[in-house]
């Protein structure tokens, strides 16, 4: 099961961000973010690092290994 897409959607909602904001902030395409959010594709390690730093969580949290957010 792809937990990443659920974690990403959860973080987007919790942080009151939209895909346009995140795409611009991380300098990635909206299509790439949309593909991640839908589970069509998954980010490479460099993009996982960007996302983890952006949302202040661990990569383990993003991929569903760890359930508790880093705060």
N, C-alpha and C positions, 0 to 999 in steps of 0.2 A: 504494500500500500504506500502510495506517495504522500507522506505526511507534510512534505515541504509546502505544497500548494495551500494546505489548510493553515499552516503556521504563517505563511506570507499574508494570506487573507486576514487572519486574526490580527497581525501586527499593523496592517494597513488600516483596519477599522479602529483599533485601539488608539492609534496615533492621529486619527482624523486626517489622514492624507488621501490624496487621490492619485491615480496613476500618472497624470500629467506632472504633478509636483515631484513625485518620486523619480520619474524618468529624467526630468530636468536636473534634479539634485544629484543624481548618480551618473548623469551623462550616458544614459542608455536609451534605446528606442522604446517607444510605447508598445510596439509589437512584441519586443523581447519580454518586457514585463508582463504583458497580457498572456503570452505563451507560458510563462512561469506560473502565473496565477491560475490558469486553466489546467495546468498539468501536462500541456502539450510538450513542453521541454523543461529542462532543469538547468540552473546556472552552473557555469564552470567555477572552479575554486576561487578565482579572482573576484568574480561577481558575488559569490557567497561571502567573501570577506567584506566587500563593500556593503552588502545588505546587513551583515552582522554589526558592522560599525555604525551604519546609518540608524538602525533601530536599537542599538545598544543591547544586543543579545549575543549569545554564543552561536557559533556555527552548529554545535550539537543541538541547541534549541531549534534552530531553523530546520534541521533535517529530521527532527523528531526523536533524537537519542535522549535528550534531556528535556524534562517537562517544565522546569522552572526557569523563568526569564532571569537574566542577569540584570541587576539594578544597582 
